[in-house]
Amino acid sequence: MFGRMTMAHTAYDLSKAEFEVREGRLRAGLCRAGRHLLSLGLMVAVWYALAGWVRWQRGVEFPTPGDCLGRLVAMLRGEKLYGYSVGEHVLSSFLRRWLAGYLLAVAAGLGLGLVVGVSRRLHEVMMPLATVIQLIPGLAWVPIALLLFGIGNTATVFMIFITALVPIIINTAGGIEAVPDIYCRAARMMGASWPRVFCQVMLPAALPAVVNGLRIGFANGWRVLIAAEMVVGVGLGLGYAIIQARWSLDFEAAFVCIAIICAVGLVFEKVVFAVIERRITERTRSD
């Protein structure tokens, strides 16, 4: 009898604790949503205020959030933007240029970063070079890209690749180097081979730094993509649409393209990288 009562109390305590955890997560989610809505509302209010000030002070039509939203809806319904749909501009920028350059940077950056992080001699040779390249602004690669590849997509892909590559190398190598030696020694004392130590000890410990490098590389590559499309002579893409909007004084179209650029960046930041970071954190705590 006493045992059954104890089991019942334990089950009740567990269900109560689970309910409190779910309630806490729901409350935290609502708070985050409220903060995001407040931030969005503040941005819209500042935008309207700025548009009103420009019209009053300079007599120039400044697109408001309502104007840009209406133009975006019209584009989504089929209105052409310099001969192409807005979806074609986004896919051209994202798939044909940014994704190709970024994936190449990820493959090369992770490989070089892991090798440089393990080898001290390579670290002494490669890291100063990587640091110098990181100091070069994205647009400064335009003449080099044009000389190497001429006008077109290849030059843009190269600029994305080179600006995304370096932070991935630096952060990956730094994450490998930051792994405490005692972890590796303990694993070797337990009979683990060096490849096993590398894969099961060093890599998991370096994952947060690696993800930070991937995030910085994404941001660098995305920014230089838009700038490169404005300069190196492509006829399709968000950067191309912005520069054309400048010449035609179609500022609503330019603002819509800027909003799309921000939206794509936020999706990657808040969905892709945030999910990866959360899973890494949960796995680290469980281990």
VEXGU-456377 format. One record per residue (C-alpha): x, y, z; residue number from 1. Coordinates in nm, 3 decimals. Layout:
REM residues N
+---------+---------+---------+-----+
!       x !       y !       z ! seq !
+---------+---------+---------+-----+
!       X !       Y !       Z ! NUM !
...
+---------+---------+---------+-----+
***
This chain:
REM residues 287
+---------+---------+---------+-----+
!       x !       y !       z ! seq !
+---------+---------+---------+-----+
!   0.000 !   0.000 !   0.000 !   1 !
!   0.275 !   0.241 !   0.100 !   2 !
!   0.472 !   0.151 !  -0.216 !   3 !
!   0.173 !   0.227 !  -0.438 !   4 !
!   0.122 !   0.563 !  -0.271 !   5 !
!   0.491 !   0.646 !  -0.319 !   6 !
!   0.474 !   0.554 !  -0.687 !   7 !
!   0.160 !   0.763 !  -0.731 !   8 !
!   0.326 !   1.065 !  -0.566 !   9 !
!   0.635 !   1.018 !  -0.785 !  10 !
!   0.424 !   1.003 !  -1.101 !  11 !
!   0.235 !   1.313 !  -0.990 !  12 !
!   0.559 !   1.501 !  -0.921 !  13 !
!   0.699 !   1.402 !  -1.260 !  14 !
!   0.385 !   1.511 !  -1.445 !  15 !
!   0.378 !   1.836 !  -1.251 !  16 !
!   0.743 !   1.904 !  -1.333 !  17 !
!   0.682 !   1.827 !  -1.701 !  18 !
!   0.384 !   2.062 !  -1.705 !  19 !
!   0.592 !   2.338 !  -1.544 !  20 !
!   0.868 !   2.288 !  -1.801 !  21 !
!   0.618 !   2.310 !  -2.088 !  22 !
!   0.456 !   2.616 !  -1.932 !  23 !
!   0.796 !   2.779 !  -1.893 !  24 !
!   0.886 !   2.710 !  -2.256 !  25 !
!   0.552 !   2.850 !  -2.373 !  26 !
!   0.598 !   3.162 !  -2.164 !  27 !
!   0.952 !   3.209 !  -2.294 !  28 !
!   0.831 !   3.162 !  -2.652 !  29 !
!   0.557 !   3.420 !  -2.606 !  30 !
!   0.806 !   3.664 !  -2.455 !  31 !
!   1.041 !   3.619 !  -2.751 !  32 !
!   0.754 !   3.668 !  -2.996 !  33 !
!   0.649 !   3.982 !  -2.811 !  34 !
!   1.000 !   4.124 !  -2.823 !  35 !
!   1.025 !   4.050 !  -3.196 !  36 !
!   0.692 !   4.219 !  -3.263 !  37 !
!   0.799 !   4.518 !  -3.055 !  38 !
!   1.124 !   4.543 !  -3.251 !  39 !
!   0.935 !   4.519 !  -3.581 !  40 !
!   0.686 !   4.783 !  -3.470 !  41 !
!   0.965 !   5.015 !  -3.364 !  42 !
!   1.138 !   4.974 !  -3.700 !  43 !
!   0.816 !   5.047 !  -3.890 !  44 !
!   0.748 !   5.353 !  -3.674 !  45 !
!   1.099 !   5.490 !  -3.733 !  46 !
!   1.063 !   5.421 !  -4.105 !  47 !
!   0.733 !   5.615 !  -4.125 !  48 !
!   0.883 !   5.900 !  -3.923 !  49 !
!   1.188 !   5.915 !  -4.149 !  50 !
!   0.971 !   5.912 !  -4.463 !  51 !
!   0.760 !   6.197 !  -4.324 !  52 !
!   1.067 !   6.400 !  -4.231 !  53 !
!   1.226 !   6.358 !  -4.577 !  54 !
!   0.902 !   6.462 !  -4.752 !  55 !
!   0.860 !   6.763 !  -4.523 !  56 !
!   1.224 !   6.874 !  -4.515 !  57 !
!   1.335 !   6.799 !  -4.871 !  58 !
!   1.014 !   6.760 !  -5.066 !  59 !
!   1.123 !   6.418 !  -5.191 !  60 !
!   0.895 !   6.114 !  -5.203 !  61 !
!   1.034 !   5.856 !  -4.961 !  62 !
!   0.875 !   5.508 !  -4.983 !  63 !
!   0.688 !   5.406 !  -4.670 !  64 !
!   0.648 !   5.049 !  -4.539 !  65 !
!   0.294 !   5.047 !  -4.683 !  66 !
!   0.417 !   5.151 !  -5.026 !  67 !
!   0.688 !   4.884 !  -5.027 !  68 !
!   0.451 !   4.616 !  -4.903 !  69 !
!   0.205 !   4.696 !  -5.181 !  70 !
!   0.486 !   4.683 !  -5.439 !  71 !
!   0.607 !   4.349 !  -5.302 !  72 !
!   0.256 !   4.204 !  -5.326 !  73 !
!   0.234 !   4.326 !  -5.685 !  74 !
!   0.567 !   4.161 !  -5.765 !  75 !
!   0.459 !   3.835 !  -5.605 !  76 !
!   0.147 !   3.847 !  -5.822 !  77 !
!   0.356 !   3.862 !  -6.137 !  78 !
!   0.474 !   4.220 !  -6.187 !  79 !
!   0.809 !   4.214 !  -6.365 !  80 !
!   1.117 !   4.376 !  -6.217 !  81 !
!   1.346 !   4.479 !  -6.504 !  82 !
!   1.230 !   4.199 !  -6.726 !  83 !
!   1.223 !   3.921 !  -6.465 !  84 !
!   1.004 !   3.815 !  -6.176 !  85 !
!   1.122 !   3.880 !  -5.822 !  86 !
!   1.153 !   3.504 !  -5.772 !  87 !
!   1.394 !   3.479 !  -6.065 !  88 !
!   1.607 !   3.757 !  -5.916 !  89 !
!   1.616 !   3.584 !  -5.577 !  90 !
!   1.695 !   3.240 !  -5.718 !  91 !
!   1.966 !   3.379 !  -5.943 !  92 !
!   2.136 !   3.554 !  -5.651 !  93 !
!   2.087 !   3.269 !  -5.407 !  94 !
!   2.135 !   2.953 !  -5.614 !  95 !
!   2.353 !   3.050 !  -5.908 !  96 !
!   2.597 !   3.269 !  -5.719 !  97 !
!   2.585 !   3.273 !  -5.341 !  98 !
!   2.521 !   2.903 !  -5.283 !  99 !
!   2.798 !   2.798 !  -5.523 ! 100 !
!   3.054 !   3.034 !  -5.370 ! 101 !
!   2.953 !   2.959 !  -5.012 ! 102 !
!   2.957 !   2.580 !  -5.050 ! 103 !
!   3.302 !   2.599 !  -5.207 ! 104 !
!   3.417 !   2.817 !  -4.916 ! 105 !
!   3.269 !   2.575 !  -4.661 ! 106 !
!   3.441 !   2.273 !  -4.818 ! 107 !
!   3.779 !   2.444 !  -4.853 ! 108 !
!   3.754 !   2.637 !  -4.524 ! 109 !
!   3.668 !   2.338 !  -4.309 ! 110 !
!   3.939 !   2.125 !  -4.469 ! 111 !
!   4.210 !   2.389 !  -4.437 ! 112 !
!   4.093 !   2.495 !  -4.092 ! 113 !
!   4.110 !   2.142 !  -3.954 ! 114 !
!   4.457 !   2.084 !  -4.101 ! 115 !
!   4.587 !   2.421 !  -3.979 ! 116 !
!   4.439 !   2.363 !  -3.635 ! 117 !
!   4.614 !   2.029 !  -3.597 ! 118 !
!   4.952 !   2.122 !  -3.744 ! 119 !
!   5.142 !   2.391 !  -3.557 ! 120 !
!   5.384 !   2.447 !  -3.844 ! 121 !
!   5.105 !   2.503 !  -4.093 ! 122 !
!   4.940 !   2.732 !  -3.841 ! 123 !
!   5.248 !   2.954 !  -3.829 ! 124 !
!   5.254 !   2.972 !  -4.209 ! 125 !
!   4.883 !   2.999 !  -4.295 ! 126 !
!   4.731 !   3.211 !  -4.020 ! 127 !
!   4.922 !   3.534 !  -4.096 ! 128 !
!   4.817 !   3.500 !  -4.460 ! 129 !
!   4.455 !   3.438 !  -4.361 ! 130 !
!   4.463 !   3.741 !  -4.131 ! 131 !
!   4.593 !   3.965 !  -4.411 ! 132 !
!   4.326 !   3.841 !  -4.654 ! 133 !
!   4.056 !   3.899 !  -4.392 ! 134 !
!   4.154 !   4.268 !  -4.374 ! 135 !
!   4.075 !   4.319 !  -4.744 ! 136 !
!   3.722 !   4.463 !  -4.792 ! 137 !
!   3.487 !   4.262 !  -5.013 ! 138 !
!   3.463 !   4.526 !  -5.286 ! 139 !
!   3.842 !   4.548 !  -5.306 ! 140 !
!   3.834 !   4.204 !  -5.472 ! 141 !
!   3.644 !   4.344 !  -5.772 ! 142 !
!   3.949 !   4.431 !  -5.987 ! 143 !
!   4.116 !   4.100 !  -5.904 ! 144 !
!   3.799 !   3.906 !  -5.989 ! 145 !
!   3.758 !   4.093 !  -6.316 ! 146 !
!   4.120 !   4.032 !  -6.414 ! 147 !
!   4.097 !   3.662 !  -6.330 ! 148 !
!   3.753 !   3.577 !  -6.465 ! 149 !
!   3.619 !   3.875 !  -6.656 ! 150 !
!   3.261 !   4.000 !  -6.631 ! 151 !
!   2.996 !   3.747 !  -6.529 ! 152 !
!   2.889 !   3.492 !  -6.270 ! 153 !
!   3.231 !   3.337 !  -6.215 ! 154 !
!   3.376 !   3.664 !  -6.087 ! 155 !
!   3.086 !   3.700 !  -5.843 ! 156 !
!   3.124 !   3.341 !  -5.720 ! 157 !
!   3.496 !   3.401 !  -5.666 ! 158 !
!   3.429 !   3.711 !  -5.454 ! 159 !
!   3.178 !   3.521 !  -5.240 ! 160 !
!   3.422 !   3.232 !  -5.203 ! 161 !
!   3.721 !   3.439 !  -5.097 ! 162 !
!   3.531 !   3.657 !  -4.846 ! 163 !
!   3.354 !   3.359 !  -4.686 ! 164 !
!   3.662 !   3.135 !  -4.685 ! 165 !
!   3.888 !   3.315 !  -4.440 ! 166 !
!   3.657 !   3.339 !  -4.133 ! 167 !
!   3.573 !   2.971 !  -4.171 ! 168 !
!   3.943 !   2.881 !  -4.172 ! 169 !
!   4.026 !   3.106 !  -3.876 ! 170 !
!   3.737 !   2.994 !  -3.657 ! 171 !
!   3.778 !   2.624 !  -3.739 ! 172 !
!   4.151 !   2.631 !  -3.669 ! 173 !
!   4.093 !   2.832 !  -3.351 ! 174 !
!   3.829 !   2.586 !  -3.231 ! 175 !
!   4.062 !   2.290 !  -3.283 ! 176 !
!   4.349 !   2.467 !  -3.107 ! 177 !
!   4.128 !   2.562 !  -2.812 ! 178 !
!   4.051 !   2.199 !  -2.724 ! 179 !
!   4.228 !   2.131 !  -2.390 ! 180 !
!   4.519 !   1.889 !  -2.425 ! 181 !
!   4.400 !   1.698 !  -2.120 ! 182 !
!   4.096 !   1.574 !  -2.315 ! 183 !
!   4.314 !   1.429 !  -2.590 ! 184 !
!   4.560 !   1.279 !  -2.342 ! 185 !
!   4.283 !   1.117 !  -2.143 ! 186 !
!   4.139 !   0.964 !  -2.459 ! 187 !
!   4.481 !   0.833 !  -2.567 ! 188 !
!   4.539 !   0.684 !  -2.220 ! 189 !
!   4.209 !   0.497 !  -2.259 ! 190 !
!   4.340 !   0.336 !  -2.575 ! 191 !
!   4.180 !   0.559 !  -2.841 ! 192 !
!   4.369 !   0.597 !  -3.167 ! 193 !
!   4.458 !   0.942 !  -3.298 ! 194 !
!   4.184 !   0.941 !  -3.569 ! 195 !
!   3.930 !   0.846 !  -3.303 ! 196 !
!   4.055 !   1.123 !  -3.073 ! 197 !
!   4.025 !   1.369 !  -3.359 ! 198 !
!   3.673 !   1.263 !  -3.459 ! 199 !
!   3.523 !   1.200 !  -3.114 ! 200 !
!   3.705 !   1.451 !  -2.894 ! 201 !
!   3.849 !   1.741 !  -3.093 ! 202 !
!   3.575 !   1.788 !  -3.352 ! 203 !
!   3.281 !   1.790 !  -3.105 ! 204 !
!   3.465 !   2.035 !  -2.879 ! 205 !
!   3.539 !   2.265 !  -3.173 ! 206 !
!   3.186 !   2.265 !  -3.316 ! 207 !
!   3.069 !   2.595 !  -3.158 ! 208 !
!   3.367 !   2.778 !  -3.307 ! 209 !
!   3.311 !   2.607 !  -3.642 ! 210 !
!   2.947 !   2.718 !  -3.649 ! 211 !
!   3.051 !   3.075 !  -3.568 ! 212 !
!   3.290 !   3.065 !  -3.861 ! 213 !
!   3.016 !   2.938 !  -4.090 ! 214 !
!   2.785 !   3.216 !  -3.972 ! 215 !
!   3.044 !   3.488 !  -4.031 ! 216 !
!   3.129 !   3.338 !  -4.369 ! 217 !
!   2.762 !   3.338 !  -4.464 ! 218 !
!   2.722 !   3.704 !  -4.371 ! 219 !
!   3.038 !   3.808 !  -4.555 ! 220 !
!   2.944 !   3.614 !  -4.867 ! 221 !
!   2.586 !   3.743 !  -4.872 ! 222 !
!   2.694 !   4.105 !  -4.839 ! 223 !
!   2.959 !   4.084 !  -5.109 ! 224 !
!   2.716 !   3.903 !  -5.340 ! 225 !
!   2.487 !   4.206 !  -5.353 ! 226 !
!   2.779 !   4.444 !  -5.398 ! 227 !
!   2.934 !   4.226 !  -5.669 ! 228 !
!   2.608 !   4.207 !  -5.864 ! 229 !
!   2.607 !   4.586 !  -5.872 ! 230 !
!   2.960 !   4.607 !  -6.011 ! 231 !
!   3.076 !   4.307 !  -6.214 ! 232 !
!   2.809 !   4.315 !  -6.482 ! 233 !
!   2.541 !   4.054 !  -6.423 ! 234 !
!   2.198 !   4.101 !  -6.578 ! 235 !
!   1.990 !   3.928 !  -6.313 ! 236 !
!   1.981 !   3.925 !  -5.934 ! 237 !
!   1.891 !   4.138 !  -5.632 ! 238 !
!   2.205 !   4.353 !  -5.654 ! 239 !
!   2.145 !   4.411 !  -6.024 ! 240 !
!   1.785 !   4.514 !  -5.950 ! 241 !
!   1.900 !   4.761 !  -5.682 ! 242 !
!   2.151 !   4.931 !  -5.910 ! 243 !
!   1.893 !   4.949 !  -6.190 ! 244 !
!   1.641 !   5.098 !  -5.948 ! 245 !
!   1.897 !   5.365 !  -5.865 ! 246 !
!   1.932 !   5.471 !  -6.227 ! 247 !
!   1.557 !   5.464 !  -6.291 ! 248 !
!   1.476 !   5.632 !  -5.956 ! 249 !
!   1.247 !   5.339 !  -5.868 ! 250 !
!   1.318 !   5.355 !  -5.496 ! 251 !
!   1.025 !   5.133 !  -5.402 ! 252 !
!   1.181 !   4.848 !  -5.601 ! 253 !
!   1.517 !   4.912 !  -5.432 ! 254 !
!   1.358 !   4.903 !  -5.086 ! 255 !
!   1.173 !   4.581 !  -5.169 ! 256 !
!   1.499 !   4.418 !  -5.278 ! 257 !
!   1.670 !   4.534 !  -4.958 ! 258 !
!   1.384 !   4.387 !  -4.753 ! 259 !
!   1.417 !   4.055 !  -4.936 ! 260 !
!   1.793 !   4.053 !  -4.868 ! 261 !
!   1.727 !   4.108 !  -4.497 ! 262 !
!   1.457 !   3.840 !  -4.494 ! 263 !
!   1.685 !   3.577 !  -4.649 ! 264 !
!   1.961 !   3.664 !  -4.402 ! 265 !
!   1.722 !   3.641 !  -4.106 ! 266 !
!   1.592 !   3.303 !  -4.220 ! 267 !
!   1.943 !   3.162 !  -4.224 ! 268 !
!   2.040 !   3.328 !  -3.898 ! 269 !
!   1.727 !   3.250 !  -3.696 ! 270 !
!   1.634 !   2.915 !  -3.851 ! 271 !
!   1.941 !   2.737 !  -3.983 ! 272 !
!   2.224 !   2.855 !  -3.757 ! 273 !
!   2.009 !   2.899 !  -3.446 ! 274 !
!   1.880 !   2.541 !  -3.475 ! 275 !
!   2.232 !   2.406 !  -3.526 ! 276 !
!   2.361 !   2.598 !  -3.224 ! 277 !
!   2.072 !   2.483 !  -3.005 ! 278 !
!   2.129 !   2.119 !  -3.096 ! 279 !
!   2.501 !   2.148 !  -3.028 ! 280 !
!   2.430 !   2.309 !  -2.689 ! 281 !
!   2.175 !   2.043 !  -2.593 ! 282 !
!   2.409 !   1.763 !  -2.696 ! 283 !
!   2.698 !   1.918 !  -2.502 ! 284 !
!   2.486 !   1.951 !  -2.187 ! 285 !
!   2.356 !   1.593 !  -2.219 ! 286 !
!   2.712 !   1.460 !  -2.258 ! 287 !
+---------+---------+---------+-----+
***
